[in-house]
Amino acid sequence: MRRGQVVSLLGNSGNSTGPHLHFSLRSTSNPFSRDVPFVFDRFRIEGTGTIDPDTGKVHIKRSPRPARSTYPMNGIVATF
């Protein structure tokens, strides 16, 4: 992998309520190997997202700020 390389596309498939992406890094090609820990050099936190259970729409509570040398936690809406 190299910086800026497209590794996947965002989508909404399976049992999900909206577009999202799951990925992990592994040191081997074995799908049962342990994940390799990592952080992103930089990205922008746009806020936190919640899903309206009645409509399925995502609502974002905006609190934009830069993030460095970390990993976006669950519920965070981010741009890279």
C-alpha positions in Angstrom: 0.0 0.0 0.0 1.0 3.6 -0.5 -0.4 6.9 0.7 -3.3 8.0 -1.4 -4.0 4.6 -2.9 -7.7 3.7 -3.2 -8.3 0.5 -1.2 -12.1 0.3 -1.2 -15.3 2.1 -2.0 -17.9 3.2 0.4 -21.2 1.4 0.2 -24.3 0.1 1.9 -24.7 -3.7 1.6 -25.8 -6.5 3.9 -27.6 -5.7 7.2 -26.7 -2.0 7.5 -28.5 1.3 8.0 -26.3 3.5 5.8 -23.1 3.7 3.8 -20.0 2.7 5.8 -16.6 1.0 5.4 -14.9 -1.6 7.6 -11.3 -2.5 7.1 -8.3 -3.9 9.0 -4.6 -4.3 8.4 -3.0 -7.7 8.7 0.6 -8.8 8.5 -0.2 -12.0 6.6 -2.7 -13.1 3.9 -4.4 -15.4 6.5 -7.9 -13.9 7.2 -7.7 -15.3 10.7 -4.5 -13.6 11.6 -4.5 -10.8 14.2 -5.0 -7.2 13.1 -2.0 -4.9 13.0 -2.5 -1.7 15.1 -2.4 1.6 13.2 -3.3 5.2 13.4 -3.9 7.8 10.7 -1.4 10.6 10.3 -4.2 13.2 10.0 -7.9 13.5 9.2 -10.7 15.8 10.0 -13.4 15.0 12.5 -16.6 16.5 11.2 -18.7 15.5 14.3 -20.6 12.6 15.7 -23.3 10.7 13.9 -26.5 9.1 15.2 -29.2 7.3 13.3 -32.9 8.1 13.7 -34.5 4.7 14.4 -37.8 5.8 12.8 -36.5 7.1 9.5 -33.1 5.5 9.3 -31.5 8.9 8.4 -28.1 9.8 9.8 -28.0 13.0 11.8 -24.6 14.7 12.3 -23.9 16.8 15.4 -21.2 19.0 13.9 -18.0 19.8 15.9 -15.3 20.0 13.2 -11.7 19.8 14.3 -8.4 18.3 13.0 -7.2 15.0 14.3 -3.6 13.7 14.2 -1.9 10.4 14.9 -5.1 8.7 16.1 -7.9 6.4 15.0 -11.5 7.6 14.5 -13.7 5.9 17.2 -17.2 4.5 16.7 -19.8 7.2 15.9 -17.3 9.7 14.5 -18.0 11.2 11.1 -14.6 12.0 9.4 -13.1 13.1 6.2 -9.7 12.0 4.9 
